[in-house]
Amino acid sequence: MTTWPRKNQALLPGVSVSVRQVSQARSVAEQRLYEAVARAGPRADPSLAAALA
């Protein structure tokens, strides 16, 4: 997250901003993964959705 700004002599965000952005990106990725697994579960095994819940 700091490589590109340093190479291009751009201002780096504060640590709290970086932490918040990484946290938000992880939350979005986690939600997308959960939704993908939830959609694929019934196709793989009809009883899997109940087991995951």
C-alpha positions as CSV (number, residue, x, y, z in Angstrom):
1,M,0.0,0.0,0.0
2,T,3.0,2.3,0.4
3,T,5.1,1.2,-2.6
4,W,3.3,3.1,-5.4
5,P,3.0,6.5,-3.5
6,R,6.7,6.3,-2.5
7,K,7.9,5.5,-6.0
8,N,5.7,8.3,-7.5
9,Q,6.6,10.8,-4.7
10,A,2.9,11.1,-3.7
11,L,1.7,11.9,-0.2
12,L,1.1,8.9,2.0
13,P,-2.1,8.7,3.9
14,G,-2.0,8.6,7.7
15,V,-1.8,5.2,9.4
16,S,-5.5,5.4,10.6
17,V,-6.6,6.1,7.0
18,S,-4.6,3.1,5.7
19,V,-5.9,0.8,8.5
20,R,-9.5,1.9,7.7
21,Q,-9.1,1.3,4.0
22,V,-7.5,-2.1,4.5
23,S,-10.3,-3.0,6.9
24,Q,-13.0,-2.0,4.5
25,A,-11.4,-3.9,1.6
26,R,-11.2,-7.0,3.8
27,S,-14.8,-6.7,4.8
28,V,-15.9,-6.3,1.2
29,A,-13.8,-9.3,0.1
30,E,-15.2,-11.4,3.0
31,Q,-18.8,-10.6,2.1
32,R,-18.2,-11.4,-1.6
33,L,-16.6,-14.7,-0.6
34,Y,-19.5,-15.6,1.7
35,E,-22.0,-14.8,-1.0
36,A,-20.2,-16.9,-3.5
37,V,-20.0,-19.8,-1.2
38,A,-23.7,-19.4,-0.3
39,R,-24.7,-19.4,-4.0
40,A,-22.5,-22.4,-4.9
41,G,-23.4,-24.5,-1.8
42,P,-26.8,-25.8,-3.1
43,R,-25.3,-26.8,-6.4
44,A,-22.5,-28.8,-4.7
45,D,-24.7,-30.4,-2.1
46,P,-28.3,-29.6,-1.4
47,S,-27.8,-30.2,2.4
48,L,-24.7,-28.0,2.5
49,A,-26.7,-24.7,2.9
50,A,-28.3,-26.0,6.1
51,A,-25.0,-27.2,7.5
52,L,-23.3,-23.8,6.7
53,A,-26.1,-21.9,8.5
